[in-house]
Amino acid sequence: MMGVRSSVLLWLPLAAWMAVILHFSSVAQVPVPAGTDISYLHVPAYFVLATLFLRLFLKEGVRRRFPLAIIASASYGMLMESVQPMFHARTFSFLDMILNLAGSCLIIAFLSKRGERALGMLTEY
């Protein structure tokens, strides 16, 4: 059984990253250089989110952790896109949902190249 400190160390980065995504999903104007297409920032954001979910699932010994990490990350992306119309000057975007899913799925491509060594790095503090 994991101690409280270990659980906090697993959940805190995930919760913090989800809060960062929520923040940038709810602001009217994302601070980026003029002319930058911010849609493509969804890919790295959801790659990191899927990685944090995978890290949690690895430490907790969850079976089928890769599909669950992708599902959890992509589901959060769908939720964020679904609630964006409630925020000032934000709209639902199907393209953003596809980019969220693409970023979530990148975890498989990244880890398939690095195998067990990369999996071990995810579970280290």
C-alpha positions as CSV (number, residue, x, y, z in Angstrom):
1,M,0.0,0.0,0.0
2,M,1.3,3.4,-0.9
3,G,1.8,6.1,1.7
4,V,0.2,9.5,1.7
5,R,3.4,11.1,0.5
6,S,3.8,8.7,-2.4
7,S,0.1,9.3,-3.4
8,V,0.5,13.0,-3.3
9,L,3.7,12.8,-5.4
10,L,1.7,10.8,-8.0
11,W,-1.5,12.9,-8.0
12,L,-0.1,16.4,-7.6
13,P,1.6,16.8,-11.0
14,L,-1.4,15.3,-12.7
15,A,-3.8,17.6,-10.9
16,A,-1.6,20.6,-11.5
17,W,-1.3,19.9,-15.2
18,M,-5.1,19.4,-15.5
19,A,-5.5,22.8,-13.8
20,V,-3.1,24.4,-16.3
21,I,-5.1,23.0,-19.2
22,L,-8.4,24.2,-17.5
23,H,-6.9,27.7,-17.1
24,F,-5.8,28.0,-20.7
25,S,-9.1,26.5,-21.9
26,S,-11.1,29.1,-20.0
27,V,-9.2,32.4,-20.8
28,A,-10.4,34.5,-23.6
29,Q,-7.0,35.2,-25.1
30,V,-4.1,32.8,-24.7
31,P,-0.8,34.8,-24.4
32,V,1.1,33.7,-27.6
33,P,3.0,35.7,-30.3
34,A,0.7,37.3,-32.9
35,G,-0.1,35.0,-35.8
36,T,0.6,31.8,-33.8
37,D,-2.0,29.0,-34.3
38,I,-2.5,27.8,-30.8
39,S,-4.5,24.7,-31.9
40,Y,-1.2,22.8,-32.3
41,L,-0.4,23.4,-28.6
42,H,-3.0,20.8,-27.8
43,V,-0.8,18.0,-29.0
44,P,2.1,18.5,-26.5
45,A,-0.4,19.4,-23.7
46,Y,-2.3,16.2,-24.0
47,F,0.9,14.2,-24.5
48,V,2.1,15.4,-21.1
49,L,-1.4,14.7,-19.6
50,A,-1.4,11.1,-21.0
51,T,2.2,10.6,-19.7
52,L,1.1,11.7,-16.2
53,F,-1.9,9.4,-16.2
54,L,0.4,6.6,-17.4
55,R,2.8,7.3,-14.6
56,L,0.0,7.1,-12.1
57,F,-1.4,3.9,-13.5
58,L,2.1,2.3,-13.6
59,K,2.7,3.1,-9.9
60,E,-0.8,1.9,-8.9
61,G,-0.4,-1.4,-10.8
62,V,-3.4,-0.7,-13.0
63,R,-3.9,-3.3,-15.8
64,R,-4.4,-2.0,-19.4
65,R,-2.7,1.2,-18.4
66,F,-1.8,2.4,-21.9
67,P,-5.4,2.5,-23.2
68,L,-6.6,3.9,-19.9
69,A,-4.1,6.7,-20.0
70,I,-5.2,7.6,-23.6
71,I,-8.9,7.4,-22.7
72,A,-8.5,9.4,-19.5
73,S,-6.4,12.1,-21.3
74,A,-8.6,12.3,-24.4
75,S,-11.8,12.3,-22.2
76,Y,-10.5,15.3,-20.3
77,G,-9.8,17.0,-23.6
78,M,-13.4,16.3,-24.7
79,L,-14.7,17.7,-21.4
80,M,-12.6,20.9,-21.9
81,E,-13.9,21.4,-25.4
82,S,-17.4,20.8,-24.3
83,V,-17.3,23.4,-21.5
84,Q,-15.5,26.0,-23.5
85,P,-18.7,27.7,-24.9
86,M,-19.5,28.6,-21.3
87,F,-16.4,30.8,-21.1
88,H,-16.3,34.3,-22.7
89,A,-15.1,34.2,-26.3
90,R,-14.4,30.5,-26.5
91,T,-16.0,28.0,-28.8
92,F,-16.2,24.3,-29.3
93,S,-13.7,22.9,-31.8
94,F,-13.7,19.5,-33.4
95,L,-10.2,20.0,-34.7
96,D,-9.0,20.7,-31.1
97,M,-10.6,17.4,-30.0
98,I,-8.7,15.5,-32.7
99,L,-5.5,17.2,-31.7
100,N,-6.2,16.3,-28.0
101,L,-6.6,12.7,-29.1
102,A,-3.4,12.8,-31.2
103,G,-1.4,14.2,-28.3
104,S,-2.8,11.5,-26.0
105,C,-1.9,8.7,-28.5
106,L,1.6,10.0,-29.0
107,I,2.5,8.3,-25.7
108,I,2.4,4.9,-27.5
109,A,4.7,6.1,-30.3
110,F,7.1,7.6,-27.7
111,L,7.3,4.6,-25.5
112,S,7.4,2.0,-28.2
113,K,10.7,3.5,-29.4
114,R,12.2,3.5,-25.9
115,G,10.6,0.4,-24.4
116,E,11.2,-0.7,-20.8
117,R,13.8,2.0,-20.1
118,A,11.3,4.7,-20.7
119,L,8.6,2.9,-18.6
120,G,11.1,2.7,-15.7
121,M,11.9,6.5,-16.0
122,L,8.2,7.3,-15.7
123,T,7.9,5.6,-12.3
124,E,11.0,7.2,-10.7
125,Y,10.5,10.3,-8.6
